[in-house]
Amino acid sequence: MGQLYAERAVAEGASDVVLWDRNADRLAVIADRLNTLPGTTRVHTDRVDVSDAENIAAAGLRVRTEIGVPDILINNAGIVRGKYFWQHETADTVDTMAINAVGPMLVTSEFLPAMIQATGRPARIVNIASAAGLISNPRMSVYAASKWAVIGWSDSVRLELAQQGHDHVKVTTVAPSYISTGMFEGAKGPVMTPIMTPEYVVDQVWKAMLAGKPLLLMPRSVHIGKVAKGLLPTAVWDQMADRVFHLYSTMSEFTGRTPGPR
């Protein structure tokens, strides 16, 4: 997904694209790919682990001093451990919360003050959450917790910016269902909820980001689930989610992808 966002930025004529990842070899491959695309975009890479606050601070300083203040910031890093809560090791819980929830906060804090000060141009922040941050699901307890945190934090920042008159900085919170990236290999989409392609999601996110849309839920069934869960008694919703939409069994055959190097 990160590569697709970068490709879109190059296609849109970005002067610079900065890629962060903890896998340096993968970064090099993506940079080589981007450098073959038409245009004059300068591609920068840095090995960054978004669960490491000192690593983030050092990399953020390098960007601000060597490249400048970003116009667009996309918080896209994420991991999942598809287990029942009592099966999680301590490292599973700590890493998931650090990467999925705390990481976006720390990355954003590196750039948001300067983005606020750059009043002469519009700025955008995109925070990739998940439908799991809106609707509970078995074998996703810690992942869901991390994404609930992202949604609450991200939308609160949006309101804070608007309240303080920083209207040139817009925050878009994205809550998609399953995407065919391999991260949720083996998971099954609920009824009326197809597994989306990365290309489709990136296109929709990019459009929502440019428009400054506050919240993007994908696909439409996520809207339906959010409303139904809010209106129905919990016992009724549980029965509908389990027996009608088969939501509570979507992770029963989850395998995920093999973890990459740190």
C-alpha positions, 0 to 999 in steps of 0.5 A, spaced: 500 500 500 505 504 501 508 503 494 502 505 491 501 511 495 508 513 493 506 511 485 500 516 486 504 522 489 509 521 483 504 521 478 501 527 481 508 531 480 510 531 487 517 534 488 519 529 493 517 523 496 519 520 503 518 513 504 519 510 511 520 502 513 524 498 517 525 493 512 531 497 508 532 492 502 524 493 501 525 500 501 531 500 496 526 495 491 521 500 492 525 506 490 528 503 484 521 502 482 519 509 483 525 512 479 523 508 473 517 512 473 516 518 468 517 525 472 522 529 476 520 527 483 526 526 488 525 519 492 528 519 499 528 513 503 530 512 511 530 505 515 525 507 520 521 503 526 515 507 528 515 503 534 521 506 536 520 514 538 527 516 538 528 513 531 522 517 529 524 523 532 531 523 528 528 521 522 523 526 522 529 531 524 532 529 517 526 530 513 525 537 516 532 539 515 534 536 509 527 536 505 522 541 508 515 540 511 511 535 508 504 537 504 502 530 505 503 525 511 500 518 510 500 514 516 500 507 513 504 502 517 500 496 521 501 489 523 496 484 526 496 478 530 490 474 529 489 470 536 484 470 541 486 475 547 489 470 552 493 467 546 497 473 545 504 474 548 506 480 551 510 482 545 504 481 540 500 486 544 506 491 545 508 491 538 501 492 535 499 498 540 506 501 538 506 500 531 498 501 529 496 506 535 502 510 538 506 510 531 502 514 527 501 519 533 509 520 534 510 521 526 504 526 526 507 530 532 514 530 528 511 534 522 504 537 524 507 543 528 511 545 522 505 544 517 500 548 521 505 554 521 506 553 513 499 557 512 500 559 505 499 552 502 494 546 504 496 540 508 493 533 508 494 528 514 491 521 512 491 516 518 489 508 516 485 505 521 480 499 520 473 497 520 475 493 526 476 500 530 468 501 529 466 493 530 468 488 534 470 481 532 473 475 535 481 474 534 482 481 533 482 484 540 488 487 540 488 489 533 481 492 534 484 496 540 489 499 536 485 501 531 479 504 535 485 508 538 487 511 531 480 513 530 479 517 536 485 520 536 485 522 528 478 525 529 480 529 535 486 532 531 481 534 526 477 537 530 482 541 534 485 543 528 478 546 526 477 549 532 484 553 532 483 555 525 488 551 522 483 550 516 489 549 511 491 542 515 485 537 513 485 530 517 482 524 513 481 518 517 480 511 513 477 505 516 477 499 511 474 492 511 479 487 508 484 488 503 488 483 499 495 485 501 496 479 504 496 482 511 490 478 512 491 472 508 486 467 510 480 472 512 474 472 509 469 478 508 463 478 511 456 478 507 456 484 502 463 485 504 468 484 498 475 483 499 478 490 496 484 490 492 489 495 494 489 499 488 482 501 489 483 503 496 489 507 494 484 511 489 479 512 494 483 514 499 487 519 495 481 522 492 478 523 499 485 526 502 485 531 496 477 533 498 479 533 505 474 528 507 474 527 515 472 519 515 472 514 509 469 508 510 470 502 505 466 498 503 459 501 503 457 495 508 461 498 513 457 504 514 451 499 515 454 495 520 456 501 524 449 504 524 446 497 525 451 496 531 449 503 534 442 502 534 440 495 535 441 492 542 448 488 543 444 481 543 440 483 537 447 485 534 451 479 536 446 475 533 445 479 526 453 480 526 454 472 527 448 469 523 446 473 518 453 477 516 458 472 518 462 477 521 464 473 527 467 468 523 471 472 518 478 470 522 477 463 523 481 461 517 486 467 518 494 465 517 497 472 515 503 473 511 510 471 514 513 477 518 518 480 515 525 482 518 525 488 523 
